[in-house]
């Protein structure tokens, strides 16, 4: 990993950016909104979309943040 950081810092920054943008909860929120809008209709898509966002994005993100905050990595 040090070799990559030292020799190719721009590639590392590009990889970090792609990792951040392609994070599943970031992609799932607009996907759920679009799918629920077209499948449930414009007047009934709010509740399924909120349920999808809660279980597809908010719970995974909050679980990850809690585990990151409480747990220390074993490799340090």
Secondary structure, DSSP 8 states (H G I E B T S, - for coil): -HHHHHH-HHHHHHHHHHHHHT-HHHHHHHHHHHHHHHHH-TTS-HHHHHHHHIIIIIHHHHHHHHHHHH---TT-
